[in-house]
Amino acid sequence: MQSCYSCVEEAASTYELVGVSSGGKLSRHNVHIQQLGPETVTELSSLHLSASDQTQDLHSRLVMDHPRGYSRQLHKCIVAHSQGQAVFDGNIKVNRYAQQTDAGQLTRSLLLEPRATVNINQTPISK
């Protein structure tokens, strides 16, 4: 299963995405959000459960171009099988004109088997 979410936020808007993934041999989610005006709020929350020989994969990209933007991303995953895995690739780009921006990203992983794996790449980028 693969899903793609793309969102463009206008000035003073709010966008919230809550995702739960638990099925399929391979589950991949691509999320791309671009804040196009000042005082935008973006909140992303996800929970991934890999209960068997599964891969749960989330790639997110948030671009902040305007002042006083706010974003929070919370990624949680549980891997409960020795061949299960989870992947999180989170990218927040705060550009030069995005002054007084508050951006945060947090990931929490719970591995219930000794050979279970989680690969995390959090990349905050400021220009």
N, C-alpha and C positions, 0 to 999 in steps of 0.2 A: 504494500500500500504506500502510495506517495501522495502528499498533499502540498499545495503551494498557497500561501496567503500573501497578498500584496496589498498594502494600504498606503494612501497618501492622506496626511492629516492637514486640514486647513487651520488657519489661525484660531486660537482659543478653543480648540476642539479636544475631545477626550476619546481615546480608543482603548478598549480592553479586550484581550484575547485570553481565554482559559482553555487549555487543551489537555486531554487525557488519552494516553495511548497504551494499549495492552495486547493487541492481537497481531497476527501475521508473523511470518518468518522474518520479514524485513519491513520495518515501518519507518518512513522518512518524511519529515516535515520541513519545509523551507518557508521561512517567514521573512518578509522584507517590508520595512516600514520607513517612510520618509516624512519628517515633520516639515511642512511647507510654510508655517507661520509662527509668530511668537505665541508664547503661553499655551503650548500644546502639552497634553498629558498622555503618556503611553504606559500601559501596564500589561505585562505579559506574564502568565503563569502556566506552568506545564508540569505534568506528572507522567512519568514513563515507567511501566512495569514490564520487565522481561522475566516471565515465569517459566519459560522453557528455553529451548535452543533458538533464541530470538535476538534480533538486533533492533533496538529502538534508537532512532537517529533524528536529532533536531539541529538545524542550522538556522540561525537568526542573524539579521542585519538591521540595525537601526541607524538612520542618518539624521542628525540634528543640525539644522542650518540656521536657526533663528534664536533670538534671545529668550530667556526665561522658560526654556523647555524643561520638562520633567519626564523622567522615565524610570521604571523599575521592572526588572526581569527576575523572576524566581523560577529556577529549574530544579525539580526533584526527580530522582530516579531510584528504583529498587530493582536489583538484579538478583533473582532467586534461583538461578540454575547455573551449574558449573560451566556450561557453554553459552550462557546468555551474556549479552553485552549491551551497553548504552553508550551513545556518542552525543556530546553537546559541543557545538561550535557557535559561540556567541560573539558578535561583533557590534560594537557601538562606536560610531564615528561622530565626533563632536567637532564641527568645523569652526573656523575662526570667528564668524559672526554670531555664533551661538553663546554669547556672553551670559553669565548668571544661570547657566544650565546646571541641573541636578540630575545626574544619570547614575544608576546603580544596577548591579548585576550580582546575583547570588545563586550558587548551585550547591545542592546537598545530595549525596549519594549514599545508598545503603547496599552493601554487598553481603548477601546471605550465604554464599558458597565460596570456598577458598579460591577457586579458579575463575570466578566471575570477574568481568572487566568493565571498567568505565573509562572512556577517553574524553578529556575535557580540554577545550581550547577557548579561553576567554580573551578577547582581544579588544581592549579599549584603544581607540585611535583619536588623537587630538591633532588638529592642524592649526 
